Amino acid sequence: MSNVRIEESWKEVLDDEFSQPYFQEIVTFLKQEKAGGKKIYPPGSLIFNAFDTTPFNKVKVVILGQDPYHNPGEAMGLCFSVPKGVRIPPSLQNIYKELNAGLGVPIPNHGDLTPWAERGVFLLNAMLTVEHKKPASHQKIGWQRFTDAVIRKLSEGREGLVFMLWGNFARQKKVLLDGSRHLILEAAHPSPLAGGAFFGCRHFSKANEYLQEQGKAPVDWRL
């Protein structure tokens, strides 16, 4: 674990997982792929970016994605997010439209969601790596076992969180959550392929209302 950059509170919460044989197998697999010349995204230093930027005890909202962007320069370890200067992906454009419609938040001219992560929005992909130009290529290397454990730890170890589950893949993770302790919001995926079914879910305003009911500060969704 010494070569993996991850914030201390998460390191403590996930210590059991890091010592499991399956996690060592993930590490070995990634090293072998890179040694064989394959391009893996995001860069090693950003694989745990979501954890580094949003400590366990600071999480307020969890947004669950599937796997990282598979084109060069896009993946940055935060689901749906791309660095400034990179074209805003269609799903994120739709997220911005819903945010604007629900809370009047101005639509940004970039796709970097780091400020959300710094304000307690945990932007977790179920798979933390992907091979160049091969979506879902790391779906079966063990990441889901790890991120399912992450979701369970949040559900069991925290109170009053908001989980946003968008699309069928994310909604399958509902079984890991305690609905009596947290707000679980479900909607269609923001991808244009969902035909606009995401619009009108009002997840952002519902999240802030719930957080305030819990005595927490609402999330500032502006970028």
Helices and strands as residue ranges (DSSP letters): H 8-13, H 15-18, H 21-35, E 40-41, G 44-46, H 49-53, G 56-58, E 61-65, H 90-103, H 114-118, E 121-125, E 130-131, H 143-157, E 162-166, H 167-171, G 172-176, E 183-187, G 192-194, H 203-213
